[in-house]
Amino acid sequence: MDLTNKVALVTGSGRGIGQAIGMKLSEVGATVVINDVDEAAANQAAELIKSQQHQSLAIAADVSSADDINRMVETIKRTYGKIDILVNNAGISRDKLVMVMSDEDWDKVLNISLKSAFLCSRAVLRYMVKQRWGRIINISSLAGVVGNAGQANYASAKAGLIGFTKSLAKEIASRNITVNAVAPGFIDTDMTQKLDDKYKDELKKRIPSGTFGSPRDVAEAVAFFASDEAGYITGQVLNIDGGIGGL
Ligand SMILES: NC(=O)c1ccc[n+]([C@@H]2O[C@H](COP(=O)([O-])OP(=O)(O)OC[C@H]3O[C@@H](n4cnc5c(N)ncnc54)[C@H](O)[C@@H]3O)[C@@H](O)[C@H]2O)c1
């Protein structure tokens, strides 16, 4: 895989899976724009990439805001002249049973985890279409494939990302732009560290590999989808889950 001369934007990449994706893409040659709503985290992740002698730029922006996204995309265009790869990674969870879930719990998760992918894709597509090359990779979740009690908002956002991936892939395949998704199972990040230890041990017993995945496991697959080598693959969802599959 060689992403030399490619410019990649990874949303929510100040920490966790997004940060690992940013790091991996930079290792294979891409210039990586680190976006996060947490400015300090974005700066730190970009500095880490720069310390490895790769190019990176941090942009603090909230991906649920169309204004923030337009400002971010304009900055990237002004700085690098193009955007080749978009990874829609930013996402949050606010777990509650449906009976006690507030409108805000629903809207916030859907806006940050699903609407953001639509807004960011729309903003970069005109550049990708013009250059007749582009890669969009959406970070879905096993919860979006099989559902999860207590996560109706999150699972709906992640299932929505799969529908979005498959539809957009069909819209723009003829322009040499691919759109794929990954559906990670349980990955060791701040998001899963919130789970209590007993529940984590139970989960591990149900995962055929016996372990949680690492952010790097997700990053490797994303780098493949971003590469020229994956040019004839579009509209696909790849589970990265240690074999847990249908739960
Ligand atoms: N960890 C897992 O087990 C797992 C499994 C499946 C899917 N995922 C998905 O992978 C993605 C990354 O998850 P993670 O585990 O690294 O989470 P994380 O909580 O560790 O990191 C998420 C990052 O997104 C940023 N973010 C939050 N809201 C934002 C906004 N409005 N605009 C810009 N950035 C924002 C956060 O500041 C944070 O840096 C998410 O979409 C998540 O749903 C995670």
The ligand as an ORCA input file, in Angstrom:
! r2SCAN-3c Opt
* xyz 0 1
  N     -14.399      1.081     20.581
  C     -15.187      0.187     20.038
  O     -15.314     -0.941     20.524
  C     -15.924      0.505     18.767
  C     -16.627     -0.536     18.143
  C     -17.315     -0.285     16.976
  C     -17.304      0.980     16.427
  N     -16.629      1.974     17.059
  C     -16.677      3.299     16.427
  O     -15.376      3.742     16.132
  C     -15.326      5.172     16.185
  C     -14.221      5.604     17.123
  O     -14.486      5.039     18.399
  P     -13.463      5.062     19.623
  O     -13.691      3.817     20.370
  O     -12.107      5.407     19.138
  O     -14.126      6.269     20.452
  P     -13.454      7.358     21.404
  O     -14.585      7.845     22.230
  O     -12.235      6.823     22.068
  O     -12.993      8.502     20.360
  C     -13.927      9.236     19.625
  C     -13.292     10.555     19.231
  O     -14.292     11.301     18.502
  C     -14.260     12.647     18.972
  N     -15.558     13.287     18.766
  C     -16.688     13.128     19.496
  N     -17.645     13.943     19.041
  C     -17.123     14.642     18.007
  C     -17.625     15.661     17.154
  N     -18.881     16.119     17.278
  N     -16.810     16.169     16.187
  C     -15.534     15.726     16.067
  N     -15.000     14.766     16.870
  C     -15.781     14.238     17.818
  C     -13.920     12.521     20.448
  O     -13.431     13.743     20.989
  C     -12.867     11.411     20.423
  O     -11.560     11.910     20.225
  C     -16.722      5.617     16.638
  O     -17.507      5.953     15.522
  C     -17.271      4.387     17.301
  O     -18.659      4.358     17.288
  C     -15.940      1.772     18.219
*
